[in-house]
Amino acid sequence: MAFLEDGRLEIDNNRSERSIKPFVIGRKNFLFSNTPKGARASAIIYSIVETAKENGLNPYYYLRYLFEKLPNIDLTDKNALDKVLPWSTTLPIVCIDFKNLPK
């Protein structure tokens, strides 16, 4: 009913269901995570990749950028992480997937 009150909301959640479909299909493979830490690491990476896609980024180049920047980030700076989030306006142009920008 919320979509009736706010025209910006989509009438269904097909978009979100499509984004998790690869994980639903592969869920039996996830049973082979050897440790809870391995399963948690996989979940984090999948979340980063899907969030990058939803924000019009190329996951490969975005992950590459994160792996270069995060080891040197100043965690005492409260705004440091904001600069590497998928919706940041300061990301390098190479991270943007112009074919799949959000609508």
Residue pairs with C-beta under 8 A, 6 or more apart in sequence:
2 9
3 9
3 10
3 11
19 50
19 53
19 54
20 50
23 30
23 46
30 39
30 42
33 39
33 42
45 63
48 59
48 62
48 63
48 66
48 86
49 59
49 63
51 86
52 58
52 59
52 62
52 63
52 86
52 95
53 59
53 97
53 100
54 86
54 102
55 86
55 87
55 102
56 96
56 97
56 98
56 100
56 101
56 102
57 86
57 91
57 95
57 96
57 97
58 94
58 95
58 96
58 97
61 94
61 95
62 86
62 91
62 95
65 84
65 91
65 92
65 94
65 95
66 84
69 84
70 84
73 80
73 81
73 84
74 80
75 81
82 88
83 90
84 91
